[in-house]
Amino acid sequence: MNLYLVSASPENLNTTLLGSVHLNNVANILSSSQQLQIASTLDGADSFHCWAMTENLRNHFSRMEIGDVVLISEHRTGKFNYAARVIGKLENENLGNHLWPLSHENPWKLIYLLDNITEVAVNKPKLLAELGYDSTDAVQKSRRVRDAAVTLVTEKYGSIPAFLTAMGVRMPWLDPAQIDAPELERNISTGAGFGDPETNKLVERSAVECVTKQYKAAGWNVTSVEADRCGYDLLCKKREAEEHVEVKGVRGAAPSFIITAGEVRRARTDPHFVLQVVTNALSGERQSHKFTGAEFCERFELAEIAYNASLRPARTQQAR
């Protein structure tokens, strides 16, 4: 998912973001294929919202994908005032000149369609600082948030949707819990975050390696039980002592991770349960944090991100 930051004048906001463009009014400006494209995208609607970039931002436009998020800042408000989702894009210089007439030779011809335009009140300096930009940046042009900034907030918050939610962007389709079941299951089984599954595997492997070395260095006998799916990863024994160690790897410095219902049950009921969270798992500064089951239950807040849904057993209908 890409994140775009946009600056807008009140006039242009009212034209194509708060206001909409009726398809019939611009049909003569569009090619037949563009008419079909927009009609298909709108799925029966007769008007659309849109925004655009100029030629010098073609690289940003080329990287834009359906489902990307655009944050719009109205001039001189000090906030990002609206959020929207990209649903399509097209190139049409005549349409750009029609919607946003300009006096100079740099038309708004790289046009993208938006939906779910939602009013928000996001502190602009705070969001920019979180992304690693100068907090006083005016964001005078459209920009695609650079990859390094995306990595920065993904490591801290877990995902772009989670970051935007923390910043105050409230949109149903951005809910971090709304991740399809296969992806959720894959991420739970392969790592602590909502990132790339292959990276998550590396994070988890590094964390398990780190914890295993620590226990062995302290004289423990360590057996991996990861394949048994018993609610923890390592069975550690040292003379009469025994610990059931669940390992969580995190790319960033904050101990925030996904934990399954079975692992939580272990934390609550198994007196031998231990949670080892390894932060900065892919760096040379790995650090492990140890919590007993009771400490985990006391110190961590659990947020519901998924449910397993199954039909209830059929009930015998009672005679009326």
C-alpha positions in Angstrom: 0.0 0.0 0.0 1.3 3.4 -0.9 0.5 6.6 1.0 0.2 10.0 -0.8 0.2 13.4 0.7 -1.6 16.2 -1.2 -2.1 19.9 -0.7 -5.3 21.6 -2.0 -7.0 24.9 -2.3 -10.6 25.3 -1.0 -11.7 26.0 -4.6 -10.3 22.8 -6.0 -11.5 20.8 -3.0 -15.0 21.9 -3.8 -14.7 21.1 -7.5 -13.7 17.5 -7.6 -13.3 16.2 -4.0 -16.2 17.5 -2.0 -18.0 18.0 -5.2 -18.1 15.4 -7.9 -17.8 15.2 -11.7 -20.8 14.0 -13.6 -19.8 11.4 -16.2 -22.2 12.8 -18.8 -20.7 16.2 -18.5 -17.2 15.1 -19.5 -18.1 12.2 -21.8 -17.1 14.2 -24.9 -13.6 14.8 -23.3 -12.9 11.1 -22.6 -11.9 8.4 -25.1 -14.4 5.6 -25.5 -12.0 3.3 -23.6 -11.8 5.8 -20.7 -15.5 6.1 -20.6 -15.8 2.4 -20.2 -13.0 2.3 -17.7 -14.6 4.9 -15.5 -18.1 3.4 -15.9 -16.8 0.0 -14.8 -14.9 1.6 -11.8 -18.0 3.5 -10.7 -20.1 0.3 -10.8 -23.4 2.0 -11.7 -22.7 5.5 -10.2 -23.0 8.5 -12.6 -20.4 10.8 -11.0 -16.9 10.5 -9.6 -14.3 12.3 -7.4 -10.8 12.8 -8.6 -7.5 14.6 -8.2 -4.4 14.8 -10.4 -0.7 15.3 -10.8 1.4 17.2 -13.4 4.0 15.6 -15.7 6.9 16.3 -13.4 5.3 13.9 -10.9 4.8 11.1 -13.3 7.0 8.8 -11.3 4.7 9.1 -8.3 1.7 8.6 -10.6 3.3 5.4 -12.1 3.7 3.9 -8.6 0.1 4.6 -7.6 -2.1 1.5 -7.3 -5.8 0.9 -6.6 -6.3 0.8 -2.8 -3.6 3.4 -2.0 -4.4 6.1 0.5 -4.4 9.8 -0.2 -4.3 12.4 2.6 -5.4 15.9 1.6 -4.4 19.0 3.4 -6.4 22.2 2.8 -4.1 25.2 2.5 -3.1 27.0 5.7 -5.1 24.7 8.0 -2.2 22.9 9.6 -4.0 19.6 9.2 -4.7 16.8 6.8 -8.5 17.4 6.4 -9.5 14.5 4.2 -8.6 11.0 3.5 -9.6 9.0 0.4 -8.9 5.7 -1.4 -7.6 5.4 -5.0 -10.0 3.4 -7.2 -8.5 4.1 -10.7 -6.3 6.4 -12.8 -6.1 7.7 -16.3 -4.2 10.2 -18.4 -6.1 13.0 -20.1 -4.8 16.5 -20.6 -8.1 17.9 -21.9 -10.0 16.6 -18.9 -7.3 18.1 -16.6 -7.7 21.5 -18.3 -11.4 21.3 -18.0 -11.5 20.5 -14.3 -8.6 22.6 -13.1 -7.8 25.4 -15.6 -4.3 26.7 -15.4 -2.6 29.7 -16.8 0.8 28.1 -17.2 2.0 25.2 -19.3 1.8 22.3 -16.8 -1.6 20.7 -17.0 -3.1 18.4 -14.4 -3.2 15.5 -16.9 -2.3 12.5 -14.6 -5.7 11.9 -13.0 -6.7 9.5 -10.4 -10.2 8.6 -9.2 -11.1 8.5 -5.5 -13.8 7.1 -3.2 -14.5 6.9 0.5 -13.6 10.6 0.9 -13.8 11.1 4.6 -13.3 14.2 6.7 -10.5 13.9 9.3 -8.5 16.2 11.5 -5.0 14.9 11.5 -2.2 17.0 13.0 -0.1 17.7 10.0 3.3 18.4 11.8 2.9 15.3 13.9 2.2 13.0 11.0 5.0 14.5 9.0 7.4 14.0 11.9 6.3 10.4 12.3 7.1 9.9 8.7 10.6 11.4 9.1 9.8 14.6 7.3 10.4 18.1 8.6 7.3 18.9 10.7 7.1 22.4 9.1 7.0 21.0 5.6 4.2 22.7 3.7 3.6 19.7 1.4 3.0 22.1 -1.6 2.9 19.3 -4.2 1.5 15.8 -4.3 4.0 13.3 -3.1 4.3 9.6 -2.6 5.6 8.9 0.9 9.1 7.5 0.4 9.8 3.8 1.0 12.1 4.5 4.0 9.3 6.4 5.7 6.8 3.6 5.1 9.3 1.1 6.6 9.8 3.4 9.6 6.1 3.6 10.5 5.4 -0.1 9.6 8.1 -1.2 12.1 6.6 1.1 14.8 2.9 0.5 14.2 2.7 -2.8 12.4 1.2 -1.5 9.1 0.2 1.6 7.2 -3.5 1.2 8.2 -2.5 0.9 11.9 -0.3 4.0 11.6 -3.1 6.0 10.0 -5.6 4.8 12.6 -3.2 6.0 15.3 -2.9 9.3 13.6 -6.7 9.7 13.7 -7.8 8.6 10.2 -11.0 6.7 10.8 -12.2 4.9 7.7 -13.8 1.4 7.8 -11.7 0.1 4.9 -8.5 1.1 6.7 -9.4 -0.9 9.8 -6.2 -2.9 10.6 -8.5 -5.8 11.6 -9.9 -6.0 8.1 -7.3 -8.3 6.6 -8.5 -11.4 4.8 -8.4 -14.6 6.8 -5.6 -16.4 4.8 -3.3 -13.4 5.1 -4.1 -13.1 8.8 -3.4 -16.8 9.4 -0.2 -16.6 7.4 1.1 -13.6 9.4 0.2 -15.1 12.7 2.1 -18.3 11.9 5.2 -16.6 10.4 5.9 -13.5 12.4 4.8 -10.7 14.6 3.6 -8.0 12.1 1.4 -7.5 9.1 4.3 -7.2 6.7 5.8 -9.3 4.0 5.5 -13.1 4.9 9.1 -13.8 3.9 10.4 -11.0 6.0 8.3 -12.2 8.9 9.9 -15.6 8.7 13.3 -14.1 8.9 12.2 -12.1 11.9 10.8 -15.1 13.7 13.9 -17.3 12.8 16.2 -14.6 14.2 14.2 -14.3 17.4 14.1 -18.0 18.0 17.9 -18.2 17.4 18.6 -15.4 19.8 16.5 -16.8 22.6 17.9 -20.4 22.1 21.5 -19.1 22.4 20.6 -17.2 25.5 19.1 -20.2 27.2 21.8 -22.6 26.2 24.5 -20.1 27.3 22.8 -20.2 30.7 22.9 -24.0 30.9 19.4 -24.9 29.8 18.6 -27.8 27.6 16.5 -26.4 24.7 14.1 -28.4 22.5 12.1 -26.8 19.7 8.4 -27.7 19.8 7.3 -25.2 17.2 5.9 -27.9 14.9 3.7 -29.3 17.6 1.6 -26.0 17.8 1.2 -26.5 21.6 1.1 -22.8 22.4 4.8 -22.2 22.8 8.0 -22.6 20.8 10.7 -23.9 23.0 10.7 -26.5 25.9 13.6 -25.4 28.2 14.8 -27.6 31.1 17.5 -27.0 33.6 17.7 -29.5 36.5 14.3 -29.3 38.2 13.3 -26.1 36.4 11.2 -26.0 33.3 10.0 -23.2 31.1 7.6 -23.2 28.1 8.9 -20.4 26.0 6.9 -18.6 23.4 9.1 -16.4 21.2 8.0 -13.3 19.4 10.2 -11.4 16.9 9.7 -7.7 16.2 11.6 -5.7 13.5 11.3 -2.4 15.4 12.0 -1.4 19.0 8.5 -1.5 20.4 7.3 -4.9 21.8 4.1 -5.1 19.8 3.1 -8.3 18.0 0.4 -10.8 17.0 -0.4 -13.6 19.5 -2.9 -16.4 18.9 -5.8 -17.4 21.2 -4.0 -20.6 22.1 -0.9 -18.8 23.2 -2.9 -16.4 25.3 -4.6 -19.4 27.0 -1.2 -20.8 27.7 -0.1 -17.5 29.3 -3.2 -17.6 31.5 -3.2 -21.2 32.6 0.3 -22.6 32.2 2.5 -21.9 35.3 5.6 -22.7 33.2 4.8 -20.3 30.4 7.3 -17.6 29.5 7.1 -15.0 26.7 10.4 -13.8 25.1 10.0 -10.8 22.8 13.0 -10.0 20.7 13.0 -6.5 19.4 15.2 -5.2 16.5 15.3 -8.8 15.4 16.9 -8.2 12.0 19.6 -5.8 13.3 22.8 -6.2 15.2 21.1 -4.8 18.3 18.7 -7.6 19.1 17.3 -7.4 22.6 15.1 -9.9 24.3 12.4 -9.0 26.9 11.2 -11.7 29.2 7.7 -11.9 30.7 6.0 -14.6 32.8 2.5 -15.6 31.9 1.1 -13.4 34.7 3.3 -10.4 33.7 2.1 -10.7 30.1 -1.5 -10.7 31.1 -1.0 -7.8 33.4 1.2 -5.6 31.2 -0.1 -6.1 27.7 -3.3 -4.9 26.2 -5.0 -7.4 23.9 -6.9 -6.1 20.9 -9.3 -8.4 18.9 -8.2 -8.6 15.3 -10.1 -11.6 14.0 -12.8 -14.2 14.9 -13.3 -17.7 13.7 -16.9 -17.9 12.5 -18.8 -21.1 12.2 -22.5 -22.0 12.0 -24.2 -22.7 15.3 -25.7 -26.2 15.6 -29.3 -26.3 14.2 -31.9 -25.9 16.8 -35.0 -28.0 16.9 -37.9 -25.7 16.1 -40.5 -25.6 18.9 -44.2 -26.0 17.9 -45.9 -22.7 17.8 
